[in-house]
Amino acid sequence: MTIREALLRARRRPRHLGAGSPTIYRGDGYEFVELRAYVAGDDVRRIDWAATARSGE
């Protein structure tokens, strides 16, 4: 592999994670804060279904 190929490959997919760092994963940018009961109007895409099942509610 040439240096040029290595540089192109390195630019292709950032893989590190951290605050404000680029990543290959898409998301809405929310961090987990707490597990709470559903309230009418909550976005169902943000429900952690596995955690809800474990809680038994």
PDB file of N, CA, C and O in Angstrom:
ATOM      1  N   MET A   1       0.847  -1.173   0.000  1.00  0.00           N
ATOM      2  CA  MET A   1       0.000   0.000   0.000  1.00  0.00           C
ATOM      3  C   MET A   1       0.896   1.241   0.000  1.00  0.00           C
ATOM      4  O   MET A   1       1.852   1.333   0.771  1.00  0.00           O
ATOM      5  N   THR A   2       0.572   2.180  -0.869  1.00  0.00           N
ATOM      6  CA  THR A   2       1.347   3.413  -0.942  1.00  0.00           C
ATOM      7  C   THR A   2       0.857   4.400   0.115  1.00  0.00           C
ATOM      8  O   THR A   2      -0.197   4.213   0.722  1.00  0.00           O
ATOM      9  N   ILE A   3       1.633   5.435   0.317  1.00  0.00           N
ATOM     10  CA  ILE A   3       1.235   6.467   1.277  1.00  0.00           C
ATOM     11  C   ILE A   3      -0.058   7.130   0.823  1.00  0.00           C
ATOM     12  O   ILE A   3      -0.925   7.427   1.645  1.00  0.00           O
ATOM     13  N   ARG A   4      -0.193   7.361  -0.465  1.00  0.00           N
ATOM     14  CA  ARG A   4      -1.415   7.986  -0.996  1.00  0.00           C
ATOM     15  C   ARG A   4      -2.636   7.108  -0.703  1.00  0.00           C
ATOM     16  O   ARG A   4      -3.674   7.612  -0.276  1.00  0.00           O
ATOM     17  N   GLU A   5      -2.513   5.800  -0.932  1.00  0.00           N
ATOM     18  CA  GLU A   5      -3.626   4.888  -0.648  1.00  0.00           C
ATOM     19  C   GLU A   5      -3.979   4.895   0.838  1.00  0.00           C
ATOM     20  O   GLU A   5      -5.155   4.880   1.201  1.00  0.00           O
ATOM     21  N   ALA A   6      -2.962   4.917   1.692  1.00  0.00           N
ATOM     22  CA  ALA A   6      -3.196   4.935   3.135  1.00  0.00           C
ATOM     23  C   ALA A   6      -3.921   6.210   3.557  1.00  0.00           C
ATOM     24  O   ALA A   6      -4.826   6.160   4.390  1.00  0.00           O
ATOM     25  N   LEU A   7      -3.535   7.342   2.993  1.00  0.00           N
ATOM     26  CA  LEU A   7      -4.200   8.602   3.318  1.00  0.00           C
ATOM     27  C   LEU A   7      -5.641   8.607   2.845  1.00  0.00           C
ATOM     28  O   LEU A   7      -6.526   9.079   3.560  1.00  0.00           O
ATOM     29  N   LEU A   8      -5.890   8.090   1.652  1.00  0.00           N
ATOM     30  CA  LEU A   8      -7.258   8.029   1.140  1.00  0.00           C
ATOM     31  C   LEU A   8      -8.121   7.114   2.000  1.00  0.00           C
ATOM     32  O   LEU A   8      -9.277   7.432   2.281  1.00  0.00           O
ATOM     33  N   ARG A   9      -7.571   5.996   2.412  1.00  0.00           N
ATOM     34  CA  ARG A   9      -8.314   5.057   3.255  1.00  0.00           C
ATOM     35  C   ARG A   9      -8.597   5.669   4.628  1.00  0.00           C
ATOM     36  O   ARG A   9      -9.679   5.469   5.181  1.00  0.00           O
ATOM     37  N   ALA A  10      -7.646   6.406   5.177  1.00  0.00           N
ATOM     38  CA  ALA A  10      -7.824   7.030   6.487  1.00  0.00           C
ATOM     39  C   ALA A  10      -8.920   8.091   6.455  1.00  0.00           C
ATOM     40  O   ALA A  10      -9.628   8.273   7.446  1.00  0.00           O
ATOM     41  N   ARG A  11      -9.070   8.788   5.344  1.00  0.00           N
ATOM     42  CA  ARG A  11     -10.098   9.828   5.227  1.00  0.00           C
ATOM     43  C   ARG A  11     -11.485   9.254   4.995  1.00  0.00           C
ATOM     44  O   ARG A  11     -12.487   9.921   5.254  1.00  0.00           O
ATOM     45  N   ARG A  12     -11.547   8.037   4.513  1.00  0.00           N
ATOM     46  CA  ARG A  12     -12.814   7.456   4.079  1.00  0.00           C
ATOM     47  C   ARG A  12     -13.817   7.266   5.207  1.00  0.00           C
ATOM     48  O   ARG A  12     -14.970   7.673   5.064  1.00  0.00           O
ATOM     49  N   ARG A  13     -13.424   6.666   6.317  1.00  0.00           N
ATOM     50  CA  ARG A  13     -14.366   6.343   7.394  1.00  0.00           C
ATOM     51  C   ARG A  13     -13.773   6.644   8.755  1.00  0.00           C
ATOM     52  O   ARG A  13     -12.988   5.850   9.273  1.00  0.00           O
ATOM     53  N   PRO A  14     -14.128   7.765   9.343  1.00  0.00           N
ATOM     54  CA  PRO A  14     -13.671   7.993  10.719  1.00  0.00           C
ATOM     55  C   PRO A  14     -14.335   6.990  11.651  1.00  0.00           C
ATOM     56  O   PRO A  14     -15.539   6.753  11.549  1.00  0.00           O
ATOM     57  N   ARG A  15     -13.573   6.405  12.548  1.00  0.00           N
ATOM     58  CA  ARG A  15     -14.123   5.353  13.407  1.00  0.00           C
ATOM     59  C   ARG A  15     -14.050   5.673  14.888  1.00  0.00           C
ATOM     60  O   ARG A  15     -14.530   4.890  15.708  1.00  0.00           O
ATOM     61  N   HIS A  16     -13.472   6.783  15.243  1.00  0.00           N
ATOM     62  CA  HIS A  16     -13.368   7.090  16.670  1.00  0.00           C
ATOM     63  C   HIS A  16     -14.652   7.744  17.158  1.00  0.00           C
ATOM     64  O   HIS A  16     -15.349   8.418  16.400  1.00  0.00           O
ATOM     65  N   LEU A  17     -14.949   7.536  18.420  1.00  0.00           N
ATOM     66  CA  LEU A  17     -16.154   8.097  19.021  1.00  0.00           C
ATOM     67  C   LEU A  17     -15.762   9.054  20.134  1.00  0.00           C
ATOM     68  O   LEU A  17     -14.740   8.857  20.792  1.00  0.00           O
ATOM     69  N   GLY A  18     -16.538  10.053  20.342  1.00  0.00           N
ATOM     70  CA  GLY A  18     -16.298  11.004  21.407  1.00  0.00           C
ATOM     71  C   GLY A  18     -17.115  12.252  21.153  1.00  0.00           C
ATOM     72  O   GLY A  18     -17.696  12.416  20.081  1.00  0.00           O
ATOM     73  N   ALA A  19     -17.158  13.104  22.112  1.00  0.00           N
ATOM     74  CA  ALA A  19     -17.976  14.310  21.995  1.00  0.00           C
ATOM     75  C   ALA A  19     -17.531  15.140  20.799  1.00  0.00           C
ATOM     76  O   ALA A  19     -16.393  15.606  20.741  1.00  0.00           O
ATOM     77  N   GLY A  20     -18.421  15.315  19.864  1.00  0.00           N
ATOM     78  CA  GLY A  20     -18.137  16.132  18.696  1.00  0.00           C
ATOM     79  C   GLY A  20     -17.263  15.471  17.653  1.00  0.00           C
ATOM     80  O   GLY A  20     -16.923  16.099  16.651  1.00  0.00           O
ATOM     81  N   SER A  21     -16.893  14.231  17.861  1.00  0.00           N
ATOM     82  CA  SER A  21     -16.035  13.544  16.906  1.00  0.00           C
ATOM     83  C   SER A  21     -16.866  12.878  15.825  1.00  0.00           C
ATOM     84  O   SER A  21     -17.971  12.408  16.097  1.00  0.00           O
ATOM     85  N   PRO A  22     -16.356  12.830  14.608  1.00  0.00           N
ATOM     86  CA  PRO A  22     -17.097  12.153  13.541  1.00  0.00           C
ATOM     87  C   PRO A  22     -17.179  10.652  13.783  1.00  0.00           C
ATOM     88  O   PRO A  22     -16.304  10.074  14.428  1.00  0.00           O
ATOM     89  N   THR A  23     -18.213  10.034  13.274  1.00  0.00           N
ATOM     90  CA  THR A  23     -18.399   8.601  13.431  1.00  0.00           C
ATOM     91  C   THR A  23     -19.167   8.057  12.240  1.00  0.00           C
ATOM     92  O   THR A  23     -19.810   8.821  11.520  1.00  0.00           O
ATOM     93  N   ILE A  24     -19.110   6.752  12.022  1.00  0.00           N
ATOM     94  CA  ILE A  24     -19.860   6.147  10.925  1.00  0.00           C
ATOM     95  C   ILE A  24     -21.300   5.892  11.329  1.00  0.00           C
ATOM     96  O   ILE A  24     -22.131   5.561  10.483  1.00  0.00           O
ATOM     97  N   TYR A  25     -21.609   6.042  12.622  1.00  0.00           N
ATOM     98  CA  TYR A  25     -22.947   5.763  13.113  1.00  0.00           C
ATOM     99  C   TYR A  25     -23.815   7.010  13.052  1.00  0.00           C
ATOM    100  O   TYR A  25     -23.358   8.112  13.358  1.00  0.00           O
ATOM    101  N   ARG A  26     -25.067   6.830  12.655  1.00  0.00           N
ATOM    102  CA  ARG A  26     -26.006   7.944  12.616  1.00  0.00           C
ATOM    103  C   ARG A  26     -26.854   7.918  13.876  1.00  0.00           C
ATOM    104  O   ARG A  26     -27.107   6.857  14.446  1.00  0.00           O
ATOM    105  N   GLY A  27     -27.277   9.060  14.291  1.00  0.00           N
ATOM    106  CA  GLY A  27     -28.132   9.142  15.460  1.00  0.00           C
ATOM    107  C   GLY A  27     -28.645  10.553  15.635  1.00  0.00           C
ATOM    108  O   GLY A  27     -28.310  11.450  14.860  1.00  0.00           O
ATOM    109  N   ASP A  28     -29.450  10.742  16.644  1.00  0.00           N
ATOM    110  CA  ASP A  28     -30.015  12.066  16.857  1.00  0.00           C
ATOM    111  C   ASP A  28     -29.196  12.905  17.832  1.00  0.00           C
ATOM    112  O   ASP A  28     -29.543  14.058  18.088  1.00  0.00           O
ATOM    113  N   GLY A  29     -28.120  12.350  18.377  1.00  0.00           N
ATOM    114  CA  GLY A  29     -27.235  13.108  19.239  1.00  0.00           C
ATOM    115  C   GLY A  29     -27.621  13.136  20.707  1.00  0.00           C
ATOM    116  O   GLY A  29     -26.980  13.831  21.496  1.00  0.00           O
ATOM    117  N   TYR A  30     -28.649  12.400  21.091  1.00  0.00           N
ATOM    118  CA  TYR A  30     -29.063  12.380  22.488  1.00  0.00           C
ATOM    119  C   TYR A  30     -28.238  11.372  23.269  1.00  0.00           C
ATOM    120  O   TYR A  30     -27.857  10.323  22.749  1.00  0.00           O
ATOM    121  N   GLU A  31     -27.970  11.704  24.523  1.00  0.00           N
ATOM    122  CA  GLU A  31     -27.281  10.782  25.415  1.00  0.00           C
ATOM    123  C   GLU A  31     -28.275  10.255  26.439  1.00  0.00           C
ATOM    124  O   GLU A  31     -29.244  10.934  26.778  1.00  0.00           O
ATOM    125  N   PHE A  32     -28.036   9.044  26.932  1.00  0.00           N
ATOM    126  CA  PHE A  32     -28.916   8.461  27.941  1.00  0.00           C
ATOM    127  C   PHE A  32     -28.799   9.252  29.235  1.00  0.00           C
ATOM    128  O   PHE A  32     -27.700   9.533  29.711  1.00  0.00           O
ATOM    129  N   VAL A  33     -29.943   9.603  29.791  1.00  0.00           N
ATOM    130  CA  VAL A  33     -29.964  10.326  31.056  1.00  0.00           C
ATOM    131  C   VAL A  33     -30.678   9.515  32.119  1.00  0.00           C
ATOM    132  O   VAL A  33     -30.154   9.334  33.218  1.00  0.00           O
ATOM    133  N   GLU A  34     -31.876   9.021  31.803  1.00  0.00           N
ATOM    134  CA  GLU A  34     -32.642   8.262  32.780  1.00  0.00           C
ATOM    135  C   GLU A  34     -33.662   7.392  32.060  1.00  0.00           C
ATOM    136  O   GLU A  34     -33.982   7.615  30.892  1.00  0.00           O
ATOM    137  N   LEU A  35     -34.162   6.400  32.778  1.00  0.00           N
ATOM    138  CA  LEU A  35     -35.264   5.584  32.284  1.00  0.00           C
ATOM    139  C   LEU A  35     -36.508   6.071  33.002  1.00  0.00           C
ATOM    140  O   LEU A  35     -36.577   6.051  34.231  1.00  0.00           O
ATOM    141  N   ARG A  36     -37.489   6.510  32.227  1.00  0.00           N
ATOM    142  CA  ARG A  36     -38.705   7.032  32.841  1.00  0.00           C
ATOM    143  C   ARG A  36     -39.909   6.509  32.085  1.00  0.00           C
ATOM    144  O   ARG A  36     -39.782   5.961  30.989  1.00  0.00           O
ATOM    145  N   ALA A  37     -41.061   6.680  32.671  1.00  0.00           N
ATOM    146  CA  ALA A  37     -42.304   6.218  32.050  1.00  0.00           C
ATOM    147  C   ALA A  37     -42.608   7.042  30.801  1.00  0.00           C
ATOM    148  O   ALA A  37     -42.238   8.212  30.706  1.00  0.00           O
ATOM    149  N   TYR A  38     -43.281   6.417  29.859  1.00  0.00           N
ATOM    150  CA  TYR A  38     -43.702   7.090  28.635  1.00  0.00           C
ATOM    151  C   TYR A  38     -44.703   8.194  28.967  1.00  0.00           C
ATOM    152  O   TYR A  38     -45.593   8.008  29.797  1.00  0.00           O
ATOM    153  N   VAL A  39     -44.551   9.320  28.325  1.00  0.00           N
ATOM    154  CA  VAL A  39     -45.479  10.440  28.470  1.00  0.00           C
ATOM    155  C   VAL A  39     -46.032  10.737  27.082  1.00  0.00           C
ATOM    156  O   VAL A  39     -45.281  10.778  26.108  1.00  0.00           O
ATOM    157  N   ALA A  40     -47.344  10.943  26.990  1.00  0.00           N
ATOM    158  CA  ALA A  40     -47.962  11.232  25.694  1.00  0.00           C
ATOM    159  C   ALA A  40     -47.203  12.361  24.999  1.00  0.00           C
ATOM    160  O   ALA A  40     -46.945  13.411  25.587  1.00  0.00           O
ATOM    161  N   GLY A  41     -46.858  12.124  23.755  1.00  0.00           N
ATOM    162  CA  GLY A  41     -46.099  13.110  22.995  1.00  0.00           C
ATOM    163  C   GLY A  41     -44.623  12.769  22.871  1.00  0.00           C
ATOM    164  O   GLY A  41     -43.920  13.378  22.065  1.00  0.00           O
ATOM    165  N   ASP A  42     -44.130  11.797  23.663  1.00  0.00           N
ATOM    166  CA  ASP A  42     -42.735  11.361  23.540  1.00  0.00           C
ATOM    167  C   ASP A  42     -42.511  10.737  22.169  1.00  0.00           C
ATOM    168  O   ASP A  42     -43.406  10.096  21.618  1.00  0.00           O
ATOM    169  N   ASP A  43     -41.330  10.922  21.628  1.00  0.00           N
ATOM    170  CA  ASP A  43     -40.964  10.324  20.347  1.00  0.00           C
ATOM    171  C   ASP A  43     -40.718   8.827  20.561  1.00  0.00           C
ATOM    172  O   ASP A  43     -39.793   8.455  21.283  1.00  0.00           O
ATOM    173  N   VAL A  44     -41.526   7.971  19.947  1.00  0.00           N
ATOM    174  CA  VAL A  44     -41.400   6.521  20.157  1.00  0.00           C
ATOM    175  C   VAL A  44     -40.076   5.983  19.635  1.00  0.00           C
ATOM    176  O   VAL A  44     -39.663   4.892  20.027  1.00  0.00           O
ATOM    177  N   ARG A  45     -39.404   6.719  18.763  1.00  0.00           N
ATOM    178  CA  ARG A  45     -38.093   6.272  18.268  1.00  0.00           C
ATOM    179  C   ARG A  45     -37.033   6.348  19.354  1.00  0.00           C
ATOM    180  O   ARG A  45     -35.981   5.720  19.233  1.00  0.00           O
ATOM    181  N   ARG A  46     -37.289   7.099  20.404  1.00  0.00           N
ATOM    182  CA  ARG A  46     -36.313   7.255  21.479  1.00  0.00           C
ATOM    183  C   ARG A  46     -36.582   6.332  22.653  1.00  0.00           C
ATOM    184  O   ARG A  46     -35.922   6.451  23.685  1.00  0.00           O
ATOM    185  N   ILE A  47     -37.533   5.417  22.526  1.00  0.00           N
ATOM    186  CA  ILE A  47     -37.820   4.469  23.600  1.00  0.00           C
ATOM    187  C   ILE A  47     -36.810   3.327  23.542  1.00  0.00           C
ATOM    188  O   ILE A  47     -36.606   2.727  22.486  1.00  0.00           O
ATOM    189  N   ASP A  48     -36.187   3.030  24.660  1.00  0.00           N
ATOM    190  CA  ASP A  48     -35.277   1.884  24.744  1.00  0.00           C
ATOM    191  C   ASP A  48     -36.133   0.677  25.099  1.00  0.00           C
ATOM    192  O   ASP A  48     -36.421   0.424  26.268  1.00  0.00           O
ATOM    193  N   TRP A  49     -36.537  -0.066  24.066  1.00  0.00           N
ATOM    194  CA  TRP A  49     -37.489  -1.161  24.261  1.00  0.00           C
ATOM    195  C   TRP A  49     -36.914  -2.271  25.132  1.00  0.00           C
ATOM    196  O   TRP A  49     -37.650  -2.878  25.910  1.00  0.00           O
ATOM    197  N   ALA A  50     -35.639  -2.547  25.023  1.00  0.00           N
ATOM    198  CA  ALA A  50     -35.022  -3.603  25.841  1.00  0.00           C
ATOM    199  C   ALA A  50     -35.035  -3.210  27.318  1.00  0.00           C
ATOM    200  O   ALA A  50     -35.361  -4.031  28.175  1.00  0.00           O
ATOM    201  N   ALA A  51     -34.686  -1.966  27.616  1.00  0.00           N
ATOM    202  CA  ALA A  51     -34.694  -1.507  29.008  1.00  0.00           C
ATOM    203  C   ALA A  51     -36.114  -1.478  29.559  1.00  0.00           C
ATOM    204  O   ALA A  51     -36.336  -1.790  30.729  1.00  0.00           O
ATOM    205  N   THR A  52     -37.073  -1.104  28.721  1.00  0.00           N
ATOM    206  CA  THR A  52     -38.471  -1.093  29.145  1.00  0.00           C
ATOM    207  C   THR A  52     -38.936  -2.504  29.474  1.00  0.00           C
ATOM    208  O   THR A  52     -39.638  -2.710  30.463  1.00  0.00           O
ATOM    209  N   ALA A  53     -38.552  -3.476  28.656  1.00  0.00           N
ATOM    210  CA  ALA A  53     -38.929  -4.870  28.903  1.00  0.00           C
ATOM    211  C   ALA A  53     -38.305  -5.378  30.202  1.00  0.00           C
ATOM    212  O   ALA A  53     -38.957  -6.101  30.957  1.00  0.00           O
ATOM    213  N   ARG A  54     -37.057  -5.011  30.471  1.00  0.00           N
ATOM    214  CA  ARG A  54     -36.395  -5.442  31.704  1.00  0.00           C
ATOM    215  C   ARG A  54     -37.056  -4.841  32.936  1.00  0.00           C
ATOM    216  O   ARG A  54     -37.078  -5.467  33.996  1.00  0.00           O
ATOM    217  N   SER A  55     -37.593  -3.639  32.806  1.00  0.00           N
ATOM    218  CA  SER A  55     -38.202  -2.982  33.965  1.00  0.00           C
ATOM    219  C   SER A  55     -39.539  -3.602  34.342  1.00  0.00           C
ATOM    220  O   SER A  55     -40.011  -3.418  35.464  1.00  0.00           O
ATOM    221  N   GLY A  56     -40.160  -4.339  33.415  1.00  0.00           N
ATOM    222  CA  GLY A  56     -41.421  -5.004  33.697  1.00  0.00           C
ATOM    223  C   GLY A  56     -42.636  -4.095  33.620  1.00  0.00           C
ATOM    224  O   GLY A  56     -43.721  -4.480  34.056  1.00  0.00           O
ATOM    225  N   GLU A  57     -42.476  -2.919  33.083  1.00  0.00           N
ATOM    226  CA  GLU A  57     -43.615  -1.987  32.970  1.00  0.00           C
ATOM    227  C   GLU A  57     -44.218  -2.035  31.588  1.00  0.00           C
ATOM    228  O   GLU A  57     -45.182  -1.321  31.310  1.00  0.00           O
TER     229      GLU A  57
END
